[in-house]
Amino acid sequence: MKLVVVRSGIGIPEVEPRHVDAIVAAAREAGLEVATPQSGPEEEEAVADADIAFGGLRPALYAHAHRLRWVQAVGAGVDAYLRGPFVEDDVILTSEKGLVGVHLSEQAFALLLTITRGVAMAMRNPRWDVRIAIRSRSWELLGRTAGLIGLGGTGVEIAKRAEAFGMRVIAIDPEPVEVPPEVEEAWGTEFFTDLLGQSDVVFISAPLTNETRHLFNRAAFAAMKPDSILINVSRGEIVEREALLEALAGGHLRAAGLDVSPGEPLAPDDPLWSHPQIVVTPHVAGASAVRGDRIVGRFKRNLAHFLAGEPLEGVIDKRKGY
């Protein structure tokens, strides 16, 4: 049995050489042949007879794979890989699904508090007299309603933090998920507009799928509670850029906090950076000093499960996209 380490599919800096070395060591200890190609052509050759791949395979590389049985992707979002024959083939795809909630939820609240406590306004206007404008725009989160779009690992962690701030938490999810105690109500996606109309803060914690792409369009923003805030830490393409700007310009939406943005990477002169009602971070919510270790741990556990013929952790339904 053979493992190939697909370096081109390791797109996050938190996976360091020492983590790749740990993956290789675990595979060899389990008796696997291991290939660590260093270039695109070498990856194409190495994946041809591999049974397992660590790192995501985009469609062009997957076309060279002939006997793959399992791909362990690096990252929670796998939309880039879900194209072509791979979606219908019986190759198992696993990811960081369920492991990234802590740091994504902390980023979500960093964005939110930067807005509600005037941090962004103070940094953009470094002078003492801005304090009156900040005080007039400041919020308490206590008693506000947080609406979660998606109740997976990230949504659950956001719910914990929202409840700790004294917020009422409601959520929607396309699946009949287990509802944590912090969530007062959880509904199917048919209640999307109902959730928007009740929420002071809407957190997007959903994957990018055919159903969620441009989910936040003009109609969605019109359905949001007046003077509410949007926070997005999942995928930028879930939000229509022009619809967001119109909602802000028209005064219906108070502000937006975006770790992910439509059309990444944003150019240095992109107006989103300096928009007075938007706080942008450059897709850094995934940053965590322990993320690489978690990825290695999941791979080791999944390798043991795979060799024993047991169910794996973090399995993606490739047709649904999550």
Secondary structure, DSSP 4 states (H G I P E B T S, - for coil): -EEEE-GGG---TTS-HHHHHHHHHHHHHTT-EEE---SHHHHHHHHTT-SEEES---HHHHTT-SS--EEE-SSS--TTT--GGGGTS--EEE-STTTSHHHHHHHHHHHHHHHHTSHHHHHHS-SGGGHHHHHHH----TT-EEEEE--SHHHHHHHHHHHHTT-EEEEE-SS-PPPPTT-SEEE-GGGHHHHHHH-SEEEE-----TTTTT-BSHHHHHHSPTTEEEEE-S-GGGB-HHHHHHHHHTTSEEEEEESS-TTSSPPTT-TTTT-TTEEE--S-TT--TTHHHHHHHHHHHHHHHHHHTPPPSSB--TTTT-
